[in-house]
Amino acid sequence: MSKLSPCPIHQPTETERCIESLLAVFQRYAGREGDSCTLSKKEFLAFMNTELAAFTKNQKDPGVVDRMMKKLDLNSDGQLDFPEFLNLIGGIAVACHTSLLVNTHPH
Amino acid sequence: MSKLSPCPIHQPTETERCIESLLAVFQRYAGREGDSCTLSKKEFLAFMNTELAAFTKNQKDPGVVDRMMKKLDLNSDGQLDFPEFLNLIGGIAVACHTSLLVNTHPH
């Protein structure tokens, strides 16, 4: 038994690991302050500056993360819940996928 | 230089690894036959039976994956594109998150 397999019943697939990671990352940041089921603006900034730093550090406009938060916050409660957070991840994934398609099939 | 770091410029974060995995898994199955940018029904079945086998093997109804495909195929073209595929991943992640919340705060 490897120490890397605490749950020997089922070795997670790549998709399952991914879903687990999304839940874990969200909970890690949402649990920092206030409601542990939502990301406050401060928690969202911490997430963006750590997990998506490759994106945020290239932004010259300091208001871009603020505007992203406003756009993602569909019910305008000043917090991002898990489905709102997933819209961000999905949006980035689709943007990466589209960019790959354009680069693979440029014409 | 570790052989695990082919790209020494930037070590991906957990969120970035996740986005990369989603793209890679989709492309792995979509590339099997026909249009390599979409999942055919056969490719979707292969994905479900491999990546989400923990879910499909508990389904007694053999039509459930067919119905899932129909529901996810928003433009009804008989194929799942990447955004349609992400709706499935998002749906599962939200279901897991909700289930965790219920189990953590049962009342």
Backbone of each chain as ProteinMPNN parsed JSONL, in Angstrom:
{"seq_chain_A": "MSKLSPCPIHQPTETERCIESLLAVFQRYAGREGDSCTLSKKEFLAFMNTELAAFTKNQKDPGVVDRMMKKLDLNSDGQLDFPEFLNLIGGIAVACHTSLLVNTHPH", "coords_chain_A": {"N_chain_A": [[0.844, -1.204, 0.0], [0.692, 2.064, -0.994], [1.777, 5.174, 0.408], [0.65, 7.23, -0.882], [-1.892, 6.558, -1.503], [-4.422, 6.944, 0.249], [-7.01, 6.092, 0.108], [-7.808, 3.156, -0.794], [-9.813, 1.963, -2.272], [-10.615, 3.151, -4.671], [-8.96, 4.594, -7.268], [-8.67, 7.897, -8.145], [-9.83, 9.231, -11.319], [-8.481, 11.337, -13.963], [-10.389, 13.341, -14.516], [-11.999, 13.229, -12.224], [-10.123, 13.966, -10.277], [-9.72, 16.553, -11.044], [-12.236, 17.756, -10.554], [-12.307, 17.447, -7.799], [-10.112, 19.088, -7.151], [-11.052, 21.621, -7.943], [-13.113, 22.001, -6.108], [-11.604, 21.932, -3.739], [-9.817, 24.11, -4.023], [-11.612, 26.261, -4.167], [-12.809, 26.073, -1.619], [-10.582, 26.482, 0.009], [-9.975, 29.223, -0.356], [-12.477, 30.451, 0.098], [-12.864, 29.849, 2.725], [-11.394, 31.594, 4.232], [-12.357, 33.97, 5.506], [-15.358, 35.395, 6.959], [-18.392, 34.24, 5.424], [-18.001, 30.88, 4.834], [-18.78, 29.589, 2.591], [-18.714, 31.157, 0.401], [-16.877, 33.373, -1.799], [-15.497, 36.321, -0.71], [-14.819, 39.696, -1.824], [-12.183, 40.241, -1.112], [-11.188, 37.666, -0.695], [-11.527, 36.671, -3.275], [-9.726, 38.284, -4.679], [-7.343, 37.385, -3.496], [-7.369, 34.746, -4.398], [-7.22, 35.17, -7.207], [-4.736, 36.512, -7.409], [-3.003, 34.569, -6.594], [-3.642, 31.923, -7.564], [-4.248, 32.468, -10.241], [-2.175, 34.08, -11.075], [-0.534, 34.357, -13.284], [-2.193, 35.455, -15.114], [-3.213, 37.824, -13.836], [-0.899, 39.331, -13.287], [-0.14, 40.32, -15.719], [-1.928, 42.273, -16.262], [-2.417, 45.578, -16.847], [-4.281, 47.348, -16.043], [-5.519, 48.244, -12.983], [-8.151, 47.879, -12.17], [-9.26, 45.645, -13.27], [-9.699, 43.122, -12.019], [-11.586, 43.745, -10.121], [-13.734, 44.419, -11.846], [-14.123, 41.965, -13.049], [-15.024, 40.471, -10.874], [-17.479, 41.764, -10.386], [-18.832, 41.136, -12.741], [-18.963, 38.362, -12.602], [-20.452, 37.975, -10.346], [-23.395, 37.094, -10.299], [-25.842, 37.327, -8.901], [-25.432, 39.678, -7.634], [-24.637, 39.966, -4.885], [-22.325, 40.698, -3.753], [-20.609, 38.674, -3.217], [-18.987, 35.65, -4.294], [-20.46, 32.67, -5.139], [-20.139, 29.029, -5.36], [-21.11, 28.04, -7.957], [-20.932, 30.491, -9.387], [-18.202, 30.973, -9.269], [-17.323, 28.77, -10.744], [-18.144, 29.543, -13.269], [-16.188, 31.345, -13.98], [-13.89, 29.68, -14.139], [-14.746, 27.963, -16.183], [-15.041, 29.848, -18.242], [-12.369, 30.651, -18.624], [-11.24, 28.213, -19.385], [-12.634, 27.729, -21.788], [-11.719, 29.916, -23.265], [-8.979, 29.272, -23.46], [-9.192, 26.904, -24.903], [-10.347, 27.813, -27.314], [-8.295, 29.468, -28.169], [-6.299, 27.564, -28.567], [-7.464, 26.135, -30.692], [-7.467, 28.087, -32.699], [-4.735, 28.468, -33.002], [-3.977, 25.934, -33.818], [-5.46, 25.439, -36.088], [-5.015, 27.738, -38.072], [-6.247, 28.9, -40.336]], "CA_chain_A": [[0.0, 0.0, 0.0], [1.479, 3.288, -1.074], [1.267, 6.238, 1.274], [-0.07, 8.174, -1.73], [-3.255, 6.059, -1.717], [-5.119, 6.755, 1.519], [-8.306, 5.468, -0.149], [-7.425, 2.121, -1.753], [-10.975, 1.44, -2.989], [-10.808, 3.723, -5.986], [-7.938, 5.564, -7.67], [-9.459, 8.843, -8.957], [-9.438, 9.5, -12.709], [-8.034, 12.724, -14.161], [-11.572, 14.209, -14.406], [-12.398, 13.271, -10.805], [-9.099, 14.76, -9.569], [-9.979, 17.924, -11.423], [-13.423, 18.209, -9.82], [-11.858, 17.558, -6.4], [-9.244, 20.259, -7.052], [-11.867, 22.838, -8.016], [-13.788, 22.121, -4.806], [-10.609, 22.218, -2.698], [-9.303, 25.471, -4.199], [-12.682, 27.184, -3.768], [-12.975, 26.027, -0.155], [-9.374, 27.05, 0.62], [-10.066, 30.683, -0.352], [-13.755, 30.855, 0.695], [-12.804, 29.612, 4.165], [-10.48, 32.53, 4.915], [-13.057, 34.944, 6.357], [-16.808, 35.51, 6.732], [-19.114, 33.043, 4.977], [-17.024, 29.931, 4.275], [-19.333, 28.994, 1.373], [-18.618, 32.122, -0.703], [-15.661, 34.193, -1.873], [-15.648, 37.769, -0.608], [-13.951, 40.377, -2.789], [-10.799, 40.069, -0.648], [-10.828, 36.268, -0.967], [-11.42, 36.523, -4.733], [-8.447, 38.902, -5.052], [-6.277, 36.465, -3.067], [-7.411, 33.629, -5.348], [-6.729, 35.62, -8.52], [-3.309, 36.868, -7.337], [-2.2, 33.38, -6.296], [-3.928, 30.816, -8.477], [-4.229, 32.921, -11.641], [-1.217, 35.188, -11.084], [-0.001, 34.516, -14.646], [-3.139, 36.36, -15.789], [-3.338, 39.135, -13.18], [0.336, 40.137, -13.324], [-0.026, 40.961, -17.029], [-2.972, 43.283, -16.387], [-1.933, 46.931, -16.472], [-5.421, 48.049, -15.447], [-5.747, 47.671, -11.641], [-9.57, 47.644, -11.912], [-9.79, 44.515, -14.038], [-10.181, 42.048, -11.138], [-12.85, 44.292, -9.595], [-14.786, 44.308, -12.863], [-14.401, 40.53, -13.208], [-15.842, 40.07, -9.719], [-18.835, 42.309, -10.611], [-19.44, 40.406, -13.851], [-19.207, 36.981, -12.166], [-21.403, 37.991, -9.228], [-24.664, 37.169, -11.031], [-26.946, 37.804, -8.057], [-24.994, 40.973, -7.073], [-24.634, 40.012, -3.416], [-20.98, 41.071, -3.295], [-19.897, 37.43, -2.915], [-19.081, 34.64, -5.36], [-20.714, 31.296, -4.674], [-19.388, 28.044, -6.139], [-21.449, 28.081, -9.382], [-20.399, 31.729, -9.983], [-16.76, 30.727, -9.383], [-17.116, 27.825, -11.845], [-18.294, 30.268, -14.535], [-14.861, 31.905, -14.279], [-13.019, 28.581, -14.574], [-15.253, 27.55, -17.495], [-14.71, 30.91, -19.206], [-10.929, 30.583, -18.923], [-11.006, 26.967, -20.121], [-13.134, 27.923, -23.162], [-10.793, 30.853, -23.926], [-7.761, 28.509, -23.774], [-9.556, 25.942, -25.944], [-10.52, 28.577, -28.553], [-6.969, 29.92, -28.566], [-5.612, 26.385, -29.1], [-8.051, 25.826, -31.999], [-7.0, 29.111, -33.644], [-3.316, 28.23, -33.267], [-3.799, 24.646, -34.497], [-6.062, 25.584, -37.427], [-5.036, 29.205, -38.183], [-7.054, 29.44, -41.444]], "C_chain_A": [[0.873, 1.245, 0.0], [0.905, 4.325, -0.124], [0.536, 7.311, 0.46], [-1.517, 7.744, -1.952], [-3.977, 5.843, -0.398], [-6.458, 6.05, 1.342], [-8.105, 4.385, -1.201], [-8.57, 1.6, -2.604], [-10.974, 1.889, -4.451], [-9.753, 4.789, -6.238], [-8.642, 6.608, -8.542], [-8.919, 9.01, -10.378], [-9.017, 10.964, -12.804], [-9.206, 13.697, -13.986], [-12.013, 14.34, -12.944], [-11.41, 14.109, -9.986], [-9.334, 16.236, -9.799], [-11.154, 18.513, -10.639], [-13.065, 18.395, -8.341], [-10.997, 18.807, -6.194], [-10.045, 21.555, -7.049], [-12.579, 23.082, -6.696], [-12.79, 22.558, -3.741], [-10.102, 23.649, -2.789], [-10.353, 26.479, -3.735], [-12.798, 27.24, -2.243], [-11.782, 26.66, 0.572], [-9.479, 28.572, 0.728], [-11.346, 31.155, 0.331], [-13.715, 30.737, 2.22], [-11.967, 30.613, 4.938], [-11.175, 33.484, 5.871], [-14.542, 34.915, 6.042], [-17.446, 34.177, 6.372], [-18.13, 32.093, 4.284], [-17.545, 29.236, 3.019], [-19.258, 29.945, 0.187], [-17.266, 32.839, -0.647], [-16.052, 35.655, -1.72], [-14.719, 38.397, -1.651], [-12.482, 40.177, -2.423], [-10.314, 38.642, -0.935], [-10.657, 36.033, -2.475], [-10.099, 37.123, -5.23], [-7.283, 37.987, -4.695], [-6.204, 35.276, -4.022], [-6.782, 34.035, -6.678], [-5.221, 35.871, -8.488], [-2.416, 35.666, -7.05], [-2.402, 32.33, -7.381], [-3.876, 31.227, -9.956], [-3.298, 34.124, -11.806], [-0.648, 35.437, -12.483], [-0.903, 35.449, -15.448], [-3.087, 37.757, -15.161], [-2.064, 39.976, -13.297], [0.555, 40.817, -14.676], [-1.06, 42.061, -17.241], [-2.438, 44.63, -15.935], [-3.026, 47.707, -15.747], [-5.723, 47.459, -14.063], [-7.211, 47.351, -11.349], [-10.114, 46.376, -12.543], [-10.361, 43.4, -13.147], [-11.5, 42.462, -10.47], [-13.996, 44.098, -10.585], [-15.143, 42.848, -13.121], [-15.323, 40.049, -12.104], [-17.286, 40.514, -9.949], [-19.571, 41.497, -11.685], [-19.815, 38.974, -13.424], [-20.303, 36.889, -11.108], [-22.826, 38.182, -9.768], [-25.818, 37.699, -10.179], [-26.577, 39.084, -7.291], [-25.071, 41.055, -5.553], [-23.243, 40.334, -2.866], [-20.11, 39.877, -2.933], [-19.977, 36.529, -4.143], [-19.352, 33.278, -4.744], [-20.035, 30.311, -5.635], [-19.79, 28.026, -7.617], [-20.915, 29.346, -10.087], [-18.886, 31.593, -10.216], [-16.475, 29.801, -10.574], [-17.293, 28.489, -13.212], [-16.971, 30.892, -14.962], [-13.949, 30.823, -14.846], [-13.429, 28.112, -15.979], [-14.897, 28.564, -18.569], [-13.243, 30.867, -19.602], [-10.638, 29.343, -19.768], [-11.451, 27.114, -21.576], [-12.202, 28.858, -23.937], [-9.509, 30.132, -24.34], [-8.025, 27.567, -24.94], [-9.674, 26.653, -27.295], [-9.162, 29.022, -29.083], [-6.16, 28.764, -29.158], [-6.114, 26.049, -30.5], [-7.534, 26.785, -33.053], [-5.541, 28.847, -34.007], [-3.076, 26.922, -34.022], [-4.324, 24.711, -35.927], [-6.157, 27.079, -37.733], [-5.919, 29.733, -39.324], [-8.395, 28.718, -41.582]], "O_chain_A": [[1.693, 1.443, 0.897], [-0.301, 4.357, 0.121], [-0.114, 8.191, 1.024], [-2.295, 8.498, -2.536], [-4.138, 4.704, 0.042], [-6.992, 5.478, 2.293], [-8.221, 4.668, -2.394], [-8.334, 0.867, -3.564], [-11.29, 1.112, -5.351], [-9.667, 5.772, -5.502], [-9.172, 6.247, -9.593], [-7.712, 8.941, -10.61], [-9.175, 11.732, -11.855], [-9.044, 14.756, -13.38], [-12.358, 15.43, -12.488], [-11.815, 14.87, -9.107], [-9.176, 17.062, -8.9], [-11.073, 19.629, -10.127], [-13.467, 19.375, -7.714], [-11.135, 19.501, -5.187], [-9.771, 22.469, -6.272], [-12.648, 24.214, -6.216], [-13.081, 23.443, -2.936], [-9.967, 24.331, -1.773], [-10.044, 27.425, -3.011], [-12.876, 28.318, -1.656], [-11.946, 27.292, 1.616], [-9.126, 29.153, 1.755], [-11.323, 32.145, 1.063], [-14.442, 31.44, 2.922], [-11.837, 30.506, 6.158], [-10.642, 33.781, 6.94], [-14.941, 34.457, 4.971], [-17.102, 33.131, 6.924], [-17.509, 32.449, 3.283], [-16.854, 28.396, 2.441], [-19.685, 29.596, -0.914], [-16.611, 32.901, 0.393], [-16.846, 36.174, -2.505], [-13.927, 37.698, -2.283], [-11.638, 39.971, -3.296], [-9.178, 38.437, -1.362], [-9.767, 35.298, -2.902], [-9.434, 36.547, -6.091], [-6.351, 37.823, -5.482], [-5.116, 34.849, -4.41], [-5.921, 33.333, -7.209], [-4.506, 35.495, -9.418], [-1.203, 35.737, -7.243], [-1.449, 31.902, -8.033], [-3.504, 30.426, -10.814], [-3.581, 35.053, -12.562], [-0.32, 36.57, -12.834], [-0.44, 36.148, -16.35], [-2.936, 38.753, -15.867], [-2.141, 41.2, -13.397], [1.331, 41.766, -14.781], [-1.068, 42.711, -18.286], [-2.054, 44.8, -14.777], [-2.748, 48.6, -14.946], [-6.137, 46.304, -13.967], [-7.502, 46.635, -10.392], [-11.291, 46.055, -12.378], [-11.385, 42.803, -13.48], [-12.402, 41.646, -10.28], [-15.088, 43.668, -10.211], [-16.301, 42.519, -13.378], [-16.281, 39.317, -12.352], [-18.215, 39.735, -9.735], [-20.762, 41.21, -11.56], [-20.849, 38.447, -13.834], [-20.987, 35.874, -10.985], [-23.388, 39.276, -9.704], [-26.673, 38.433, -10.675], [-27.318, 39.52, -6.41], [-25.506, 42.062, -4.993], [-23.013, 40.253, -1.659], [-19.009, 40.04, -2.407], [-20.913, 36.628, -4.935], [-18.571, 32.79, -3.927], [-19.422, 30.729, -6.617], [-18.907, 28.0, -8.474], [-20.497, 29.281, -11.242], [-18.364, 32.044, -11.235], [-15.517, 30.011, -11.319], [-16.683, 28.07, -14.196], [-16.664, 30.963, -16.152], [-13.317, 31.008, -15.886], [-12.583, 27.894, -16.846], [-14.5, 28.195, -19.674], [-12.907, 31.027, -20.775], [-9.888, 29.408, -20.741], [-10.748, 26.684, -22.491], [-11.924, 28.63, -25.114], [-9.003, 30.35, -25.441], [-7.203, 27.438, -25.847], [-9.166, 26.162, -28.304], [-8.903, 28.964, -30.285], [-5.426, 28.949, -30.128], [-5.328, 25.722, -31.389], [-7.2, 26.375, -34.165], [-5.148, 28.982, -35.166], [-2.107, 26.8, -34.771], [-3.744, 24.138, -36.85], [-7.246, 27.648, -37.666], [-6.309, 30.9, -39.294], [-9.188, 29.051, -42.463]]}, "seq_chain_B": "MSKLSPCPIHQPTETERCIESLLAVFQRYAGREGDSCTLSKKEFLAFMNTELAAFTKNQKDPGVVDRMMKKLDLNSDGQLDFPEFLNLIGGIAVACHTSLLVNTHPH", "coords_chain_B": {"N_chain_B": [[17.428, 21.043, -12.414], [14.437, 19.499, -12.688], [13.112, 16.485, -14.095], [10.448, 16.562, -14.097], [9.674, 19.091, -14.686], [9.188, 20.323, -17.48], [8.791, 22.849, -18.433], [10.392, 25.392, -17.378], [9.8, 28.031, -16.826], [7.439, 28.649, -15.484], [5.712, 27.272, -12.887], [2.822, 25.442, -12.887], [-0.195, 26.457, -11.183], [-2.608, 24.947, -8.897], [-5.184, 25.452, -9.9], [-4.619, 26.145, -12.559], [-3.512, 23.75, -13.457], [-5.748, 22.182, -13.345], [-7.445, 23.347, -15.286], [-5.898, 22.818, -17.534], [-5.992, 20.012, -17.453], [-8.735, 19.538, -17.937], [-8.948, 20.449, -20.573], [-7.158, 18.661, -21.797], [-8.299, 16.122, -21.28], [-10.755, 16.355, -22.62], [-9.834, 16.701, -25.276], [-8.51, 14.301, -25.646], [-10.569, 12.386, -25.801], [-12.293, 13.526, -27.729], [-10.704, 13.456, -29.943], [-10.766, 10.919, -30.963], [-12.391, 9.984, -33.138], [-13.962, 11.155, -36.184], [-14.99, 14.595, -36.067], [-12.492, 16.332, -34.462], [-12.858, 18.261, -32.619], [-15.139, 17.937, -31.204], [-17.221, 15.848, -29.084], [-18.463, 12.833, -30.118], [-21.387, 10.705, -29.8], [-20.431, 8.151, -29.24], [-17.835, 8.7, -28.412], [-18.423, 10.226, -26.16], [-19.664, 8.296, -24.57], [-17.462, 6.599, -24.149], [-15.833, 8.355, -22.696], [-17.479, 8.76, -20.391], [-17.652, 6.123, -19.395], [-15.053, 5.629, -18.685], [-13.715, 7.894, -17.482], [-15.664, 8.767, -15.687], [-16.508, 6.468, -14.439], [-17.168, 5.624, -11.887], [-19.558, 6.812, -11.46], [-21.189, 5.945, -13.669], [-21.19, 3.13, -13.422], [-22.85, 2.646, -11.304], [-25.329, 3.095, -12.263], [-28.383, 1.778, -12.92], [-30.117, 2.045, -14.982], [-29.82, 1.692, -18.374], [-30.161, 3.722, -20.215], [-29.4, 6.161, -19.223], [-26.998, 7.566, -19.774], [-27.3, 8.19, -22.443], [-29.502, 9.945, -22.242], [-28.323, 11.954, -20.748], [-26.45, 12.901, -22.576], [-28.188, 13.959, -24.533], [-29.361, 16.025, -23.06], [-27.178, 17.639, -22.479], [-26.373, 18.41, -24.975], [-26.811, 21.183, -26.182], [-27.271, 22.6, -28.597], [-28.327, 20.616, -30.089], [-26.904, 19.086, -32.082], [-26.035, 16.549, -32.093], [-23.504, 16.202, -31.174], [-21.033, 16.906, -28.65], [-19.686, 19.961, -27.853], [-16.833, 21.809, -26.529], [-17.699, 23.827, -24.566], [-20.236, 22.716, -23.953], [-19.489, 20.268, -22.869], [-18.136, 21.215, -20.618], [-20.278, 22.118, -19.114], [-21.27, 19.77, -18.072], [-19.156, 18.956, -16.37], [-19.141, 21.139, -14.625], [-21.723, 20.869, -13.557], [-21.491, 18.433, -12.169], [-19.516, 19.13, -10.332], [-20.847, 21.141, -8.873], [-22.912, 19.601, -7.796], [-21.43, 17.88, -6.139], [-20.359, 19.759, -4.39], [-22.682, 20.806, -3.188], [-23.592, 18.511, -1.934], [-21.508, 18.123, -0.126], [-21.865, 20.392, 1.47], [-24.358, 19.856, 2.62], [-23.726, 17.574, 4.072], [-21.837, 18.611, 5.81], [-23.122, 20.665, 7.133], [-25.707, 19.564, 8.359], [-28.195, 20.485, 9.326]], "CA_chain_B": [[16.263, 20.934, -13.287], [13.773, 18.223, -12.529], [12.483, 16.023, -15.335], [9.012, 16.833, -13.985], [9.425, 20.486, -15.044], [9.674, 20.602, -18.826], [8.645, 24.282, -18.697], [10.923, 25.951, -16.14], [9.417, 29.437, -16.647], [6.281, 28.845, -14.62], [5.169, 26.04, -12.309], [1.383, 25.741, -12.849], [-0.927, 26.386, -9.908], [-3.614, 23.872, -8.888], [-6.274, 25.864, -10.8], [-4.123, 26.055, -13.938], [-3.386, 22.312, -13.769], [-7.111, 21.73, -13.519], [-7.906, 23.824, -16.598], [-5.122, 22.036, -18.512], [-6.534, 18.642, -17.435], [-10.044, 19.525, -18.605], [-8.674, 20.554, -22.008], [-6.481, 17.439, -22.249], [-9.252, 15.009, -21.249], [-11.702, 16.563, -23.718], [-9.157, 16.466, -26.557], [-8.176, 12.876, -25.735], [-11.748, 11.64, -26.252], [-12.826, 14.141, -28.958], [-9.8, 13.154, -31.051], [-10.809, 9.501, -31.344], [-13.007, 9.762, -34.464], [-14.725, 12.287, -36.736], [-14.555, 15.945, -35.715], [-11.64, 16.238, -33.278], [-13.207, 19.362, -31.705], [-16.386, 17.618, -30.494], [-17.425, 14.461, -28.65], [-19.608, 12.106, -30.673], [-22.049, 9.912, -28.763], [-19.529, 7.042, -28.928], [-16.725, 9.273, -27.63], [-18.974, 10.618, -24.854], [-19.833, 7.038, -23.813], [-16.117, 6.165, -23.746], [-15.438, 9.273, -21.611], [-18.275, 8.475, -19.196], [-17.335, 4.796, -18.858], [-13.666, 5.587, -18.228], [-13.395, 8.981, -16.551], [-16.688, 8.884, -14.641], [-17.006, 5.101, -14.259], [-17.732, 5.502, -10.543], [-20.953, 7.224, -11.607], [-21.938, 5.118, -14.629], [-21.354, 1.725, -13.004], [-23.946, 2.562, -10.332], [-26.591, 3.378, -12.936], [-29.061, 0.555, -13.369], [-30.824, 2.38, -16.219], [-28.805, 1.827, -19.428], [-30.413, 4.901, -21.054], [-29.093, 7.409, -18.518], [-25.917, 8.313, -20.438], [-27.964, 8.73, -23.646], [-30.324, 11.114, -21.879], [-27.391, 13.017, -20.35], [-25.901, 13.461, -23.833], [-29.249, 14.782, -25.153], [-29.571, 17.216, -22.245], [-25.98, 18.486, -22.572], [-26.212, 18.845, -26.367], [-27.72, 22.336, -26.21], [-27.665, 22.97, -29.967], [-28.9, 19.4, -30.702], [-26.233, 18.656, -33.312], [-25.576, 15.165, -31.925], [-22.113, 16.251, -30.732], [-20.801, 17.835, -27.531], [-18.492, 20.797, -27.993], [-16.151, 21.982, -25.242], [-18.568, 24.454, -23.55], [-21.289, 21.767, -23.539], [-18.789, 19.309, -22.0], [-17.86, 21.889, -19.336], [-21.525, 22.176, -18.332], [-21.343, 18.512, -17.327], [-18.165, 19.006, -15.289], [-19.65, 22.127, -13.668], [-22.889, 20.283, -12.894], [-21.022, 17.428, -11.2], [-18.801, 19.837, -9.26], [-21.859, 21.807, -8.028], [-23.6, 18.541, -7.049], [-20.505, 17.44, -5.072], [-20.258, 20.866, -3.438], [-23.947, 20.848, -2.45], [-23.615, 17.321, -1.082], [-20.565, 18.395, 0.968], [-22.481, 21.387, 2.36], [-25.425, 19.17, 3.354], [-23.113, 16.665, 5.04], [-21.09, 19.381, 6.808], [-24.125, 21.416, 7.913], [-26.923, 18.792, 8.055], [-29.47, 21.121, 9.7]], "C_chain_B": [[15.652, 19.541, -13.133], [13.179, 17.791, -13.862], [10.966, 16.204, -15.284], [8.668, 18.26, -14.409], [9.933, 20.779, -16.45], [9.605, 22.088, -19.17], [9.095, 25.035, -17.452], [10.469, 27.373, -15.846], [8.387, 29.575, -15.522], [5.74, 27.493, -14.182], [3.65, 26.243, -12.21], [0.772, 25.621, -11.451], [-1.957, 25.256, -10.018], [-4.752, 24.187, -9.879], [-5.846, 25.742, -12.266], [-3.989, 24.594, -14.377], [-4.75, 21.722, -14.1], [-7.653, 22.106, -14.891], [-7.192, 23.036, -17.702], [-5.667, 20.61, -18.617], [-7.849, 18.562, -18.181], [-9.872, 19.583, -20.121], [-8.111, 19.239, -22.539], [-7.456, 16.263, -22.313], [-10.229, 15.144, -22.426], [-11.044, 16.208, -25.048], [-8.827, 14.984, -26.763], [-9.359, 12.065, -26.292], [-12.297, 12.191, -27.568], [-11.975, 13.765, -30.171], [-9.883, 11.72, -31.556], [-11.359, 9.237, -32.74], [-13.717, 11.037, -34.903], [-14.111, 13.629, -36.37], [-13.759, 15.898, -34.404], [-11.904, 17.376, -32.285], [-14.498, 19.092, -30.951], [-16.394, 16.141, -30.086], [-18.646, 13.905, -29.363], [-20.244, 11.32, -29.523], [-21.131, 8.773, -28.297], [-18.363, 7.543, -28.05], [-17.202, 9.679, -26.232], [-19.164, 9.384, -23.969], [-18.484, 6.544, -23.293], [-15.617, 7.03, -22.588], [-16.158, 8.922, -20.317], [-17.863, 7.143, -18.554], [-15.905, 4.685, -18.342], [-13.439, 6.625, -17.138], [-14.405, 9.095, -15.404], [-17.342, 7.522, -14.381], [-17.654, 4.903, -12.89], [-19.207, 5.897, -10.553], [-21.715, 6.235, -12.483], [-22.15, 3.684, -14.15], [-22.46, 1.55, -11.955], [-25.318, 2.809, -10.956], [-27.212, 2.084, -13.425], [-29.76, 0.778, -14.705], [-29.803, 2.576, -17.356], [-28.986, 3.076, -20.301], [-29.952, 6.206, -20.447], [-28.021, 8.233, -19.231], [-26.425, 8.928, -21.752], [-28.74, 9.997, -23.322], [-29.451, 12.283, -21.439], [-26.834, 13.713, -21.588], [-26.92, 14.402, -24.463], [-29.433, 16.098, -24.399], [-28.395, 18.189, -22.39], [-25.821, 19.11, -23.959], [-27.175, 19.993, -26.662], [-28.166, 22.713, -27.623], [-28.152, 21.759, -30.773], [-28.242, 19.002, -32.028], [-25.677, 17.233, -33.186], [-24.127, 15.056, -31.479], [-22.035, 17.149, -29.501], [-19.539, 18.645, -27.81], [-17.924, 21.078, -26.593], [-17.011, 22.717, -24.202], [-19.678, 23.524, -23.062], [-20.706, 20.713, -22.578], [-18.533, 19.928, -20.619], [-19.104, 22.019, -18.472], [-21.701, 20.904, -17.51], [-20.403, 18.553, -16.119], [-18.634, 19.97, -14.188], [-20.82, 21.569, -12.872], [-22.478, 19.271, -11.835], [-20.343, 18.125, -10.022], [-19.796, 20.505, -8.31], [-22.599, 20.757, -7.186], [-22.735, 18.047, -5.888], [-20.438, 18.494, -3.975], [-21.503, 20.921, -2.561], [-24.004, 19.683, -1.471], [-22.672, 17.492, 0.112], [-21.174, 19.354, 1.984], [-23.54, 20.724, 3.234], [-24.822, 18.267, 4.431], [-22.355, 17.4, 6.145], [-22.037, 20.134, 7.739], [-25.477, 20.737, 7.712], [-28.226, 19.501, 8.407], [-29.481, 22.613, 9.394]], "O_chain_B": [[16.298, 18.534, -13.421], [12.787, 18.632, -14.67], [10.279, 16.026, -16.289], [7.49, 18.608, -14.484], [10.98, 21.407, -16.614], [10.281, 22.542, -20.093], [8.286, 25.294, -16.561], [10.712, 27.884, -14.753], [8.457, 30.499, -14.712], [5.357, 26.669, -15.013], [3.22, 27.152, -11.499], [1.184, 24.782, -10.649], [-2.153, 24.683, -11.09], [-5.219, 23.306, -10.601], [-6.621, 25.29, -13.109], [-4.309, 24.243, -15.513], [-4.893, 20.89, -14.996], [-8.251, 21.277, -15.577], [-7.815, 22.635, -18.686], [-5.791, 20.063, -19.712], [-8.069, 17.639, -18.966], [-10.549, 18.871, -20.863], [-8.525, 18.758, -23.593], [-7.449, 15.497, -23.277], [-10.497, 14.174, -23.136], [-11.632, 15.493, -25.86], [-8.857, 14.476, -27.883], [-9.183, 11.182, -27.132], [-12.721, 11.422, -28.43], [-12.47, 13.756, -31.298], [-9.156, 11.342, -32.475], [-10.856, 8.367, -33.451], [-14.033, 11.895, -34.078], [-12.891, 13.792, -36.361], [-14.277, 15.48, -33.368], [-11.26, 17.454, -31.239], [-14.922, 19.917, -30.142], [-15.684, 15.312, -30.654], [-19.744, 14.444, -29.23], [-19.707, 11.277, -28.416], [-21.064, 8.471, -27.105], [-17.969, 6.891, -27.083], [-16.486, 9.503, -25.246], [-18.867, 9.414, -22.775], [-18.372, 6.121, -22.142], [-15.052, 6.52, -21.621], [-15.529, 8.8, -19.267], [-17.739, 7.045, -17.333], [-15.581, 3.735, -17.629], [-13.029, 6.298, -16.024], [-14.046, 9.474, -14.289], [-18.546, 7.426, -14.139], [-18.582, 4.106, -12.749], [-20.004, 5.388, -9.765], [-22.771, 5.742, -12.086], [-23.185, 3.085, -14.443], [-22.948, 0.439, -11.744], [-26.341, 2.743, -10.274], [-26.631, 1.379, -14.25], [-29.973, -0.163, -15.47], [-29.009, 3.517, -17.314], [-28.077, 3.45, -21.042], [-30.088, 7.258, -21.071], [-28.118, 9.458, -19.29], [-26.034, 10.034, -22.125], [-28.647, 10.995, -24.035], [-29.766, 13.443, -21.704], [-26.753, 14.94, -21.647], [-26.576, 15.508, -24.881], [-29.635, 17.151, -25.005], [-28.585, 19.405, -22.419], [-25.227, 20.177, -24.113], [-28.211, 19.807, -27.301], [-29.316, 23.104, -27.824], [-28.363, 21.855, -31.982], [-28.928, 18.628, -32.979], [-24.943, 16.767, -34.058], [-23.576, 13.957, -31.409], [-22.863, 18.042, -29.323], [-18.457, 18.084, -27.981], [-18.484, 20.629, -25.593], [-17.058, 22.28, -23.052], [-20.022, 23.543, -21.88], [-21.35, 20.323, -21.604], [-18.689, 19.269, -19.591], [-19.013, 22.029, -17.245], [-22.214, 20.945, -16.391], [-20.797, 18.231, -14.998], [-18.541, 19.673, -12.997], [-20.904, 21.768, -11.661], [-23.037, 19.246, -10.739], [-20.56, 17.764, -8.865], [-19.624, 20.451, -7.092], [-22.881, 20.986, -6.01], [-23.237, 17.82, -4.788], [-20.458, 18.173, -2.787], [-21.405, 21.064, -1.343], [-24.415, 19.846, -0.322], [-22.986, 17.064, 1.223], [-21.029, 19.172, 3.193], [-23.62, 20.988, 4.433], [-25.328, 18.196, 5.551], [-22.234, 16.903, 7.264], [-21.808, 20.237, 8.944], [-26.318, 21.257, 6.98], [-29.27, 19.162, 7.849], [-30.478, 23.288, 9.649]]}, "name": "protein", "num_of_chains": 2, "seq": "MSKLSPCPIHQPTETERCIESLLAVFQRYAGREGDSCTLSKKEFLAFMNTELAAFTKNQKDPGVVDRMMKKLDLNSDGQLDFPEFLNLIGGIAVACHTSLLVNTHPHMSKLSPCPIHQPTETERCIESLLAVFQRYAGREGDSCTLSKKEFLAFMNTELAAFTKNQKDPGVVDRMMKKLDLNSDGQLDFPEFLNLIGGIAVACHTSLLVNTHPH"}
